[in-house]
């Protein structure tokens, strides 16, 4: 089975820095440790309220990271303009509500199709790969395919939050969604709420080629160090993939 790309989301290094308003800890320093720890991509979300990653961070990441940068962004004219200026390797379009703590659900691709279509066309025209962040729901996945994006990132939050038979049901939804994404000719990515305990069954889904993981890894880094946390996640993903 294909090796999974691991994108490490470094937003919460910036959260910690912003708690004191200075320059430490620096998200770029974290980004530069990802490759050596077995990660493949730097993921960062420039939120409209700039609560963690700032414009300057995103600029430095794209200019100085030794790995491809995946910019998570809302579908707004402001974010589109920033992405077109910085030209990260990839953009993942996510829904955003200012009052939410994190990205709580996937995009309503059906309702937002015209606006998303324009953004996808602009980004792809600039050579940027585009993913849409969606719940494992076939109508949104099919709508994403019609819009011509490169990939769909499946929201794993409901799976991560569930337990027992409910978790098994969520896992089955992810499996069926991943198969649909691949059958439509799109790359299948996944992420949100993944940790050491729940990553294995998701990493074992053969159609998934990329995982983006953040909050748990930054939290774990407080105890074991950033590189050790990423390295252990890499090991668990590879072990699950190997069966
Ligand atoms: N993928 C997307 C599209 C996200 O918005 C996020 C959270 O910013 C993640 C992955 C990572 O989620 P977590 O921080 O829960 O690992």
Boltz pocket constraint, residues with backbone or C-beta under 6 A from the ligand:
constraints:
  - pocket:
      binder: B
      contacts: [[A, 9], [A, 11], [A, 45], [A, 72], [A, 92], [A, 94], [A, 102], [A, 103], [A, 133], [A, 153], [A, 190], [A, 191], [A, 192], [A, 193], [A, 194], [A, 212], [A, 213], [A, 214], [A, 215], [A, 216]]
      max_distance: 6.0
